[in-house]
Amino acid sequence: MSRICTILPAVCCLVLAACALGQSATSESAAQEKLLVLEHLWNEAQVNRDWHALEGLIAEKFINTEYDGEVSDRDKFLADIKDPDFKPSAVTIREVRVNVYRDTAIVTGVYHTRGTYSGRPYEHLGRFTDTWILEDGRWLCVASHTSLLKK
């Protein structure tokens, strides 16, 4: 009986630890899925020039670093989306990886975009890194960075 009393607490601790790990993996998986959906919504919003949707996805202190080194804050980023000369026709992503660290996530992948700007066509293939934070139950992008693979 005394042997059972000494083993039982250890077994209980192992069961609780396994449950916690299972919940952690499940919540991480759910966060990864949610962030992947948000990335696709971001792309759709850019093609549709839906700055209202993008406004809901980025934090107040959002920083964007473009492939050419231009750095913009939230207001400039949204103004660029509103610019009538900016007419994206496609934005797609692939090879996407989502790494979650508690209330922060890093999303990386390859993007392909094309359209026109001021009547001149453009097409870019590059890599992106987006940094997201979980704030008040919502994922918000705080930083985005792109670099070209091919222009």
N, CA and C of each residue as an Amber inpcrd file, in Angstrom:
protein
   453
   0.8170000  -1.1920000   0.0000000   0.0000000   0.0000000   0.0000000
   0.8610000   1.2570000   0.0000000   1.9410000   1.2700000   0.7990000
   2.7800000   2.4640000   0.8540000   3.4940000   2.6930000  -0.4660000
   3.7840000   1.5940000  -1.1750000   4.4260000   1.7330000  -2.4830000
   3.4700000   2.4050000  -3.4640000   2.2030000   2.0580000  -3.4240000
   1.1900000   2.6850000  -4.2830000   1.0870000   4.1650000  -3.9450000
   1.1490000   4.5000000  -2.6930000   1.0510000   5.9010000  -2.2720000
   2.2150000   6.7300000  -2.7860000   3.3820000   6.1360000  -2.9550000
   4.5250000   6.8890000  -3.4640000   4.5250000   6.9560000  -4.9840000
   3.9720000   5.9560000  -5.6440000   3.9290000   5.9430000  -7.1040000
   2.7760000   6.7790000  -7.6310000   1.6500000   6.7730000  -6.9550000
   0.4450000   7.4670000  -7.4230000   0.6670000   8.9510000  -7.6910000
   1.3150000   9.7050000  -6.8170000   1.5600000  11.1150000  -7.1340000
   2.4120000  11.3130000  -8.3860000   3.3960000  10.4480000  -8.5810000
   4.2400000  10.5660000  -9.7770000   3.4260000  10.2930000 -11.0320000
   2.5700000   9.2730000 -10.9900000   1.7210000   8.9450000 -12.1330000
   0.7730000  10.1040000 -12.4170000   0.1810000  10.6710000 -11.3920000
  -0.7320000  11.8110000 -11.5570000  -0.0150000  12.9920000 -12.2050000
   1.2050000  13.2490000 -11.7640000   1.9850000  14.3490000 -12.3470000
   2.2630000  14.0990000 -13.8240000   2.5990000  12.8660000 -14.1750000
   2.8570000  12.5360000 -15.5760000   1.6030000  12.6910000 -16.4220000
   0.4580000  12.2660000 -15.9130000  -0.8100000  12.3930000 -16.6440000
  -1.1480000  13.8700000 -16.8360000  -0.9960000  14.6640000 -15.7970000
  -1.2750000  16.1010000 -15.9100000  -0.3220000  16.7690000 -16.8930000
   0.9370000  16.4030000 -16.8650000   1.9160000  16.9780000 -17.8030000
   1.5620000  16.6130000 -19.2360000   1.1710000  15.3650000 -19.4520000
   0.7920000  14.9310000 -20.7990000  -0.4390000  15.6970000 -21.2780000
  -1.3920000  15.9020000 -20.3960000  -2.5920000  16.6750000 -20.7660000
  -2.2270000  18.1080000 -21.1120000  -1.3570000  18.7030000 -20.3150000
  -0.9360000  20.0860000 -20.5780000  -0.2200000  20.1920000 -21.9170000
   0.6450000  19.2330000 -22.2010000   1.3490000  19.2390000 -23.4920000
   0.3690000  19.0650000 -24.6420000  -0.6170000  18.2150000 -24.4640000
  -1.6250000  18.0120000 -25.4970000  -2.4270000  19.2710000 -25.7580000
  -2.8110000  19.9770000 -24.6860000  -3.5460000  21.2350000 -24.8430000
  -2.6750000  22.2780000 -25.5050000  -1.3950000  22.3260000 -25.1100000
  -0.4730000  23.2940000 -25.6920000  -0.3080000  23.0500000 -27.1840000
  -0.1540000  21.7860000 -27.5730000  -0.0020000  21.4500000 -28.9920000
  -1.2720000  21.7870000 -29.7520000  -2.4360000  21.5180000 -29.1320000
  -3.7150000  21.8210000 -29.7850000  -3.8870000  23.3170000 -29.9490000
  -3.5760000  24.0980000 -28.9100000  -3.7360000  25.5420000 -29.0220000
  -2.7210000  26.1280000 -30.0000000  -1.5220000  25.5490000 -30.0620000
  -0.5300000  26.0160000 -31.0230000  -0.9900000  25.7090000 -32.4430000
  -1.5460000  24.5340000 -32.6360000  -2.0580000  24.1530000 -33.9540000
  -3.2110000  25.0700000 -34.3730000  -4.0950000  25.3830000 -33.4420000
  -5.2140000  26.2860000 -33.7400000  -4.6980000  27.6760000 -34.0950000
  -3.6810000  28.1380000 -33.3730000  -3.0930000  29.4500000 -33.6690000
  -2.4420000  29.4370000 -35.0470000  -1.7490000  28.3570000 -35.3850000
  -1.1150000  28.2520000 -36.6960000  -2.1600000  28.3170000 -37.8120000
  -3.2510000  27.5920000 -37.6410000  -4.3230000  27.6050000 -38.6410000
  -4.9340000  28.9960000 -38.7650000  -5.1870000  29.6400000 -37.6400000
  -5.7750000  30.9850000 -37.6340000  -4.8570000  31.9710000 -38.3550000
  -3.5720000  31.9120000 -38.0650000  -2.6200000  32.8330000 -38.6870000
  -2.4990000  32.5950000 -40.1880000  -2.5750000  31.3650000 -40.6060000
  -2.5420000  31.0670000 -42.0370000  -3.7630000  31.6790000 -42.7310000
  -4.9170000  31.5720000 -42.1010000  -6.1310000  32.1950000 -42.6480000
  -5.9620000  33.7170000 -42.7100000  -5.4160000  34.3130000 -41.6540000
  -5.2160000  35.7650000 -41.6310000  -4.2510000  36.2080000 -42.7270000
  -3.2130000  35.4280000 -42.9780000  -2.2730000  35.7630000 -44.0600000
  -2.9960000  35.7670000 -45.4120000  -3.8610000  34.7820000 -45.6390000
  -4.6040000  34.7250000 -46.9030000  -5.6110000  35.8750000 -47.0020000
  -6.2420000  36.2210000 -45.8780000  -7.1530000  37.3660000 -45.8710000
  -6.4040000  38.6570000 -46.1910000  -5.1860000  38.7680000 -45.6800000
  -4.3290000  39.9200000 -45.9540000  -4.1030000  40.0510000 -47.4610000
  -3.7550000  38.9410000 -48.0980000  -3.5080000  38.9560000 -49.5440000
  -4.7600000  39.3480000 -50.3220000  -5.8820000  38.7820000 -49.9310000
  -7.1550000  39.1040000 -50.5880000  -7.4900000  40.5860000 -50.4120000
  -7.2620000  41.0980000 -49.2280000  -7.5340000  42.5170000 -48.9580000
  -6.6420000  43.4080000 -49.8180000  -5.3970000  43.0100000 -50.0330000
  -4.5140000  43.8060000 -50.8860000  -5.0150000  43.8210000 -52.3260000
  -5.3850000  42.6570000 -52.8460000  -5.8730000  42.5940000 -54.2350000
  -7.1290000  43.4450000 -54.3950000  -7.9980000  43.4180000 -53.3850000
  -9.2430000  44.1880000 -53.4400000  -9.0870000  45.6200000 -52.9360000
  -7.8430000  45.9620000 -52.5420000  -7.5460000  47.2900000 -52.0030000
  -8.4930000  47.6370000 -50.8490000  -8.7610000  46.6440000 -50.0260000
  -9.6730000  46.7850000 -48.8880000  -8.8770000  47.2110000 -47.6600000
  -8.6310000  48.5090000 -47.5630000  -7.8140000  49.0100000 -46.4650000
  -8.4970000  48.8400000 -45.1190000  -9.8500000  48.7870000 -45.1060000
 -10.5630000  48.5540000 -43.8390000 -10.2000000  47.1810000 -43.2650000
 -10.1650000  46.1680000 -44.1380000  -9.8070000  44.8210000 -43.6830000
  -8.3700000  44.7960000 -43.1790000  -7.4530000  45.4300000 -43.9120000
  -6.0520000  45.4650000 -43.4890000  -5.8850000  46.2270000 -42.1790000
  -6.6400000  47.2800000 -42.0140000  -6.5940000  48.0690000 -40.7860000
  -6.9040000  47.1940000 -39.5680000  -7.8070000  46.2250000 -39.7490000
  -8.1600000  45.3240000 -38.6590000  -7.1320000  44.2350000 -38.4010000
  -6.1700000  44.0840000 -39.3010000  -5.1590000  43.0400000 -39.1540000
  -3.8270000  43.5490000 -38.6200000  -3.6270000  44.8620000 -38.6170000
  -2.3290000  45.3960000 -38.2090000  -2.4450000  46.2170000 -36.9240000
  -1.4010000  46.1540000 -36.1340000  -1.3590000  46.8540000 -34.8500000
  -1.1500000  48.3520000 -35.0550000  -1.4400000  49.1090000 -34.0310000
  -1.2660000  50.5660000 -34.0730000   0.1910000  50.9450000 -34.3550000
   1.1290000  50.1640000 -33.8320000   2.5530000  50.4710000 -34.0150000
   3.1770000  49.6300000 -35.1260000   2.3820000  49.2210000 -36.1090000
   2.8270000  48.3930000 -37.2290000   3.9610000  49.0730000 -37.9940000
   4.9660000  48.2590000 -38.3790000   6.0880000  48.7230000 -39.2000000
   6.2090000  47.7850000 -40.4020000   6.3150000  48.3690000 -41.5870000
   6.4530000  47.6080000 -42.8220000   7.7790000  47.9640000 -43.4830000
   8.5640000  46.9440000 -43.8110000   9.8180000  47.1520000 -44.5310000
   9.6860000  46.4650000 -45.8820000   9.7270000  47.2690000 -46.9350000
   9.5590000  46.7540000 -48.2920000  10.8720000  46.2010000 -48.8340000
  10.7810000  45.4640000 -49.9290000  11.9340000  44.8350000 -50.5740000
  13.0100000  45.8460000 -50.9760000  12.5790000  47.1130000 -51.2380000
  13.5470000  48.1290000 -51.6700000  14.1180000  48.9360000 -50.4970000
  13.7870000  48.5190000 -49.2730000  14.3120000  49.1860000 -48.0890000
  13.4070000  50.2660000 -47.5150000  12.3310000  50.6180000 -48.2170000
  11.4170000  51.6410000 -47.7050000  10.7310000  51.1140000 -46.4490000
  10.7170000  51.9500000 -45.4220000  10.0680000  51.6120000 -44.1580000
   8.8700000  52.5210000 -43.9820000   7.7390000  51.9210000 -43.6390000
   6.5330000  52.7230000 -43.4380000   5.8210000  52.3010000 -42.1650000
   5.1080000  53.2580000 -41.5930000   4.3030000  52.9600000 -40.4190000
   2.8920000  52.5770000 -40.8760000   2.0240000  52.3790000 -39.9350000
   0.6460000  51.9550000 -40.2150000  -0.0650000  52.9170000 -41.1690000
   0.0030000  54.2130000 -40.8730000  -0.7040000  55.1930000 -41.6940000
  -0.2070000  55.1990000 -43.1370000   1.1060000  55.1440000 -43.3240000
   1.6740000  55.1430000 -44.6780000   1.3150000  53.8540000 -45.4100000
   1.3750000  52.7360000 -44.7160000   1.0180000  51.4510000 -45.3150000
  -0.4240000  51.4840000 -45.8200000  -1.3430000  51.9570000 -44.9940000
  -2.7530000  52.0210000 -45.3920000  -2.9650000  53.0430000 -46.5120000
  -2.2260000  54.1470000 -46.4800000  -2.3280000  55.1520000 -47.5510000
  -1.8750000  54.5510000 -48.8800000  -0.8380000  53.7220000 -48.8490000
  -0.3720000  53.0720000 -50.0740000  -1.4430000  52.1510000 -50.6560000
  -2.1740000  51.4490000 -49.8000000  -3.2510000  50.5660000 -50.2600000
  -4.3760000  51.3900000 -50.8830000  -4.6350000  52.5630000 -50.3230000
  -5.7060000  53.4480000 -50.8350000  -5.3190000  54.1500000 -52.1390000
  -4.0340000  54.2230000 -52.4330000  -3.5430000  54.9510000 -53.6040000
  -4.2140000  54.4210000 -54.8790000  -4.9410000  55.2610000 -55.6170000
  -5.6400000  54.7910000 -56.8260000  -4.6940000  54.3310000 -57.9330000
  -3.4200000  54.7050000 -57.8670000  -2.4450000  54.2450000 -58.8590000
  -1.9700000  52.8090000 -58.5950000  -2.2170000  52.3280000 -57.3900000
  -1.8190000  50.9730000 -56.9890000  -2.9460000  50.0130000 -57.3470000
  -2.6680000  49.0860000 -58.2810000  -3.7000000  48.1500000 -58.7450000
  -3.1370000  46.7320000 -58.8100000  -3.0760000  46.0690000 -57.6590000
  -2.5970000  44.6830000 -57.6740000  -3.6510000  43.7770000 -58.3140000
  -3.2040000  42.7960000 -59.0780000  -4.1470000  41.8540000 -59.6800000
  -4.0400000  40.4640000 -59.0480000  -2.9340000  40.1790000 -58.3940000
  -2.7730000  38.8860000 -57.7200000  -1.7250000  38.9920000 -56.6240000
  -1.9970000  38.3300000 -55.5110000  -1.0330000  38.1690000 -54.4290000
  -1.2280000  36.7520000 -53.9050000  -0.1990000  35.9400000 -54.0210000
  -0.2840000  34.5700000 -53.5180000   0.9210000  34.2780000 -52.6330000
   0.7410000  33.3030000 -51.7480000   1.8350000  32.8820000 -50.8710000
   1.9530000  31.3620000 -50.9190000   3.1730000  30.8940000 -50.6710000
   3.4310000  29.4490000 -50.6290000   4.6020000  29.2040000 -49.6830000
   4.8600000  27.9370000 -49.4290000   5.9420000  27.5530000 -48.5120000
   5.8320000  28.2930000 -47.1780000   4.6110000  28.4350000 -46.7010000
   4.3620000  29.2000000 -45.4790000   4.6470000  28.3460000 -44.2490000
   5.3710000  28.9500000 -43.3160000   5.6580000  28.3270000 -42.0160000
   5.1980000  29.2710000 -40.9220000   4.5150000  28.7280000 -39.9420000
   4.0350000  29.5170000 -38.8110000   4.6830000  28.9640000 -37.5480000
   5.4520000  29.7960000 -36.8700000   6.0940000  29.4190000 -35.6080000
   5.4830000  30.2590000 -34.4960000   4.8480000  29.5840000 -33.5430000
   4.1570000  30.2670000 -32.4490000   5.0070000  30.1750000 -31.1870000
   5.1610000  31.3180000 -30.5160000   5.8880000  31.4190000 -29.2560000
   4.9710000  32.1260000 -28.2590000   4.1430000  31.3620000 -27.5720000
   3.1340000  31.8690000 -26.6350000   2.2130000  32.8630000 -27.3180000
   2.3970000  34.1760000 -27.0830000   1.4950000  35.1880000 -27.6580000
   2.1450000  35.9410000 -28.8260000   3.1720000  35.3400000 -29.4030000
   3.8700000  35.9160000 -30.5560000   4.0260000  34.8250000 -31.6130000
   3.9350000  35.2210000 -32.8710000   4.1250000  34.2500000 -33.9490000
   4.9150000  34.8950000 -35.0800000   5.7420000  34.0950000 -35.7090000
   6.5100000  34.5150000 -36.8810000   6.0200000  33.6730000 -38.0490000
   5.5600000  34.3520000 -39.1040000   5.0830000  33.6660000 -40.2990000
   6.0510000  34.0040000 -41.4340000   6.5780000  32.9690000 -42.0770000
   7.5040000  33.1710000 -43.1850000   7.0010000  32.4050000 -44.4030000
   7.4270000  32.8500000 -45.5600000   7.0520000  32.1490000 -46.7730000
   7.5410000  32.8840000 -48.0060000   7.0290000  32.4360000 -49.1400000
   7.3410000  33.0290000 -50.4330000   6.0700000  33.6800000 -50.9640000
   6.1980000  34.9050000 -51.4510000   5.0430000  35.5960000 -52.0310000
   5.2860000  35.8660000 -53.5130000   4.1870000  35.9620000 -54.2420000
   4.2250000  36.3260000 -55.6580000   3.1130000  37.3450000 -55.8640000
   3.4700000  38.4890000 -56.3780000   2.4810000  39.5380000 -56.5960000
   2.6770000  40.1650000 -57.9720000   1.5700000  40.5980000 -58.5480000
   1.6470000  41.3120000 -59.8180000   0.4830000  42.2800000 -59.9140000
   0.6500000  43.2560000 -60.7800000  -0.3660000  44.2770000 -60.9840000
   0.2410000  45.4430000 -61.7260000  -0.3440000  46.6230000 -61.5230000
   0.2160000  47.8380000 -62.1120000   0.3070000  48.9100000 -61.0440000
   1.2660000  49.7920000 -61.2350000   1.3920000  50.9750000 -60.3850000
   1.6500000  52.1510000 -61.3140000   0.7720000  53.1310000 -61.2510000
   0.8350000  54.2920000 -62.1480000   0.8620000  53.8480000 -63.6190000
   0.0990000  52.8060000 -63.9140000  -0.0110000  52.3260000 -65.2830000
   1.1240000  51.4300000 -65.7420000   2.1250000  51.2350000 -64.8950000
   3.2820000  50.4030000 -65.2650000   3.1480000  49.0340000 -64.5780000
   3.3030000  47.9620000 -65.3410000   3.1660000  46.6280000 -64.7410000
   4.3290000  46.3020000 -63.8040000   4.0130000  45.5150000 -62.8080000
   5.0520000  44.9950000 -61.9140000   4.7480000  43.5340000 -61.6170000
   5.7810000  42.8010000 -61.2840000   5.6670000  41.4180000 -60.8320000
   6.8510000  41.1450000 -59.9150000   6.5440000  40.6970000 -58.7110000
   7.5890000  40.4330000 -57.7240000   7.4460000  39.0260000 -57.1740000
   8.5580000  38.3780000 -56.9870000   8.6350000  37.0990000 -56.3050000
   9.6330000  37.3010000 -55.1830000   9.2120000  37.0040000 -53.9650000
  10.1080000  37.2490000 -52.8480000   9.7580000  36.4470000 -51.6130000
  10.5000000  36.6960000 -50.5860000  10.2440000  36.0800000 -49.2790000
   9.6350000  37.1300000 -48.3610000   8.8310000  36.6550000 -47.4150000
   8.2400000  37.5660000 -46.4390000   8.3850000  36.9960000 -45.0380000
   8.4400000  37.9030000 -44.0820000   8.4140000  37.5600000 -42.6690000
   7.4270000  38.5100000 -42.0070000   6.3930000  37.9500000 -41.4000000
   5.4100000  38.7390000 -40.6690000   5.4670000  38.3430000 -39.2030000
   5.4640000  39.3420000 -38.3280000   5.4760000  39.1110000 -36.8910000
   4.1150000  39.5040000 -36.3380000   3.4760000  38.5600000 -35.6630000
   2.1310000  38.7480000 -35.1080000   2.1720000  38.6360000 -33.5910000
   1.2900000  39.3820000 -32.9240000   1.1230000  39.2450000 -31.4780000
  -0.3540000  38.9840000 -31.1740000  -0.5860000  38.2700000 -30.1080000
  -1.9400000  38.0100000 -29.6370000  -2.2580000  39.0710000 -28.5970000
  -3.1990000  39.9350000 -28.9240000  -3.5500000  41.0510000 -28.0500000
  -5.0620000  41.0730000 -27.8540000  -5.4810000  40.9530000 -26.6130000
  -6.9110000  40.9330000 -26.2750000  -7.6770000  39.8950000 -27.0970000
  -7.0580000  38.7200000 -27.2720000  -7.7130000  37.6240000 -27.9730000
  -7.6750000  37.7100000 -29.4920000  -7.0010000  38.7200000 -30.0450000
  -6.9030000  38.9030000 -31.5040000  -5.4550000  38.8930000 -31.9270000
  -5.1820000  38.2500000 -33.0590000  -3.8530000  38.2940000 -33.6470000
  -3.7300000  39.5550000 -34.4790000  -2.6740000  40.3290000 -34.2340000
  -2.3930000  41.5520000 -34.9800000  -0.9580000  41.5080000 -35.4890000
  -0.7740000  41.9200000 -36.7210000   0.5760000  41.9700000 -37.2840000
   1.2520000  43.2510000 -36.8120000   2.4540000  43.1140000 -36.2460000
   3.1950000  44.2750000 -35.7590000   4.3400000  44.6570000 -36.6810000
   4.7730000  43.7010000 -37.5130000   5.8720000  44.0030000 -38.4360000
   5.7880000  43.0540000 -39.6440000   6.1050000  43.6330000 -40.7960000
   6.1570000  42.8520000 -42.0370000   7.4200000  43.2530000 -42.7880000
   8.0810000  42.2550000 -43.3600000   9.3230000  42.5080000 -44.0880000
   9.3370000  41.6300000 -45.3250000   9.7110000  42.2150000 -46.4610000
   9.8270000  41.4500000 -47.7060000  11.2090000  41.6420000 -48.3110000
  11.6470000  40.6170000 -49.0250000  12.8840000  40.7150000 -49.7840000
  12.6720000  39.9870000 -51.1120000  13.1980000  40.5630000 -52.1680000
  12.9760000  40.0190000 -53.4990000  13.8420000  38.8050000 -53.7960000
  13.2340000  37.8520000 -54.4620000  13.9760000  36.7530000 -55.0710000
  14.1210000  37.0400000 -56.5610000  13.0780000  37.6830000 -57.1110000
  13.0670000  38.0090000 -58.5340000  12.1150000  39.1880000 -58.7490000
  12.5580000  40.1500000 -59.5580000  11.7310000  41.3140000 -59.8310000
  11.2620000  41.2650000 -61.2640000
